[in-house]
Amino acid sequence: MGHDHDHASAASIRHEKPLWWALGLIFAFMLVELAAAFATNSLALLSDAAHMATDALALGIALVAVRLSRRPPDARRSFGYVRTEAMGAMLNGLLLFGLAGYILWESAQRFLQPPEVASTGMLVVGVAGLAINLIAMRLLHAGSGESLNVRGAYLEVWADMIGSAGVIAAALVIHFTGWQLADPIIAAAIGLWVLPRAWTLMRQAGHVLMMGVPDGVDLAEVRTALARLPGVAGVHDLHVWSLASSRAAMTAHLVVDAAVDPNAVRQRAASLLRERFDIDHATLQIEGAGDCHGSGCDAGPAAPGDGGHAHHDHGHHH
């Protein structure tokens, strides 16, 4: 368990520094963009400033989640606080949904009465916002592939980058054609672009919180691989679930032949799980063929947490 925790701590420390830099950049520019939005009367700019505010909040949530996930297990939370990663991602998904709804509602109002927009100021701020977002995206890119929590913050900044590009496009259209409807049309397009990405993020976070099988792990393949190990007569009560986006846990009962060394079987199984399926945290209970009775020996995968199994003969392998 110590190895897993040390690895998670190192990863979270690596993710924290770029999150702080991105937060500082986004928050500072949000204040500039908010003032410019009111000065130019631009909805696209105001929606982008609102998005920057949610970016800052999302980055703050990500930082809190990174800090909490480093806390060690205790008497009440035996796995520690690793689920805060998924909780932070879920909150960021909800923020994205709220933001998209706000932008779409405001766009509908402006379609009815499009106001005058100061396109030059809108263009200047849009270009500056695009640059800030590109820098923040660069800072968060590496962590977005390792952490669901950082991915949520990265998606927020990515969506805001699209928003800044939209602000620039709207400003250019208004400046050269005078067509004021470009502002709410592009704002609505930004809102519609955000919605499916918010849903994807929330679905991924929900999968972790519901203890779903990790992406890339085929439960049937794990069962077959364990059953083919020398000396293994059967596999039952197999459960694999996500502790966090990049960390899986597993429990299983292995039925072995009487003449087999149970410790040797467990070591081979642990090596197989680690090398082939990237599962480091595995609790394996070894049973003799006579210890497995009834349909449970052939039961398919079920949700983790089925009670009544005393894992007295088990090992955590790293």
Secondary structure as UniProt FT lines:
FT   HELIX           2..40
FT   HELIX           43..69
FT   TURN            78..83
FT   HELIX           84..112
FT   HELIX           119..144
FT   TURN            145..146
FT   HELIX           148..177
FT   TURN            180..181
FT   HELIX           182..209
FT   TURN            210..211
FT   TURN            215..216
FT   HELIX           219..227
FT   TURN            230..231
FT   STRAND          232..244
FT   TURN            245..246
FT   STRAND          247..256
FT   TURN            258..259
FT   HELIX           262..277
FT   STRAND          281..288
FT   HELIX           289..291
FT   HELIX           295..298
//
